[in-house]
Amino acid sequence: GEVSSVRVFLRRPLAEVRTVALDPASRTAATLVQVVLSPGFARGAGSGARVRFLEVPAGDDPAAVEADAWLRIGDRALRELRAPGAPPWFDPCAAWTAATGLPFAFAVWIVAPGARLDDDARAAFARSRAHGADELEAFVQRGARELDLPVDFVHHYLADECLYEPGAELAPALRAFRDAAAREGLCRADLDPQPLPLPCPRA
């Protein structure tokens, strides 16, 4: 659903957008935007017209590019969203979920085919995930302080918008994204990551 750290900011109404400058900080978010703004993805997401996507060099500001809209991700998106006089925006993740009924996986742990992960390695991943969950409130306070954002806004983002254990929905979400991106020529159609269960560190 809604993810405040991934936004397409608009210089004109979404139906009139013909060019989008892509934030180079996230290939995943850039691919998502190209998928949800493609003419065949879902009625209502865009105008149905073909949008041209502009690659921005690493380190450059997509908002500085002459385009109808720009993708912004991460901390800068959170700050830009809350800034006085912020421009209108479009949420590509909400559009994805509305069209597919699935969450969107922005980041996953992936290992190469054939890589061996013993029980100790899997337990380390599980402990890392559990530690992050235990420290959520500390992350909220730190984020609000360092980004100069309201605590309730940061808490809503980290605690409500972000899903850290999607469970059974992860595999169909990844495959749906693969299929949609492959139709746009943005990834291979045969990618099929298989889930590896992690132990529960509190068990």
Secondary structure, DSSP 8 states (H G I E B T S, - for coil): ---TTEEEEESS-GGG--EEEE-TT-HHHHHHHHHHTSTTT-BTTB-SS--EEEE--TTS-GGGSSSSEEEEETHHHHHHHHSTT---EE-HHHHHHHHHSS---S------TT----HHHHHHHHHHHHHHHHTHHHHHHHHHHHHT--HHHHHIIIIII--S--GGGHHHHHHHHHHHHHHTTSS-TT----------TT-
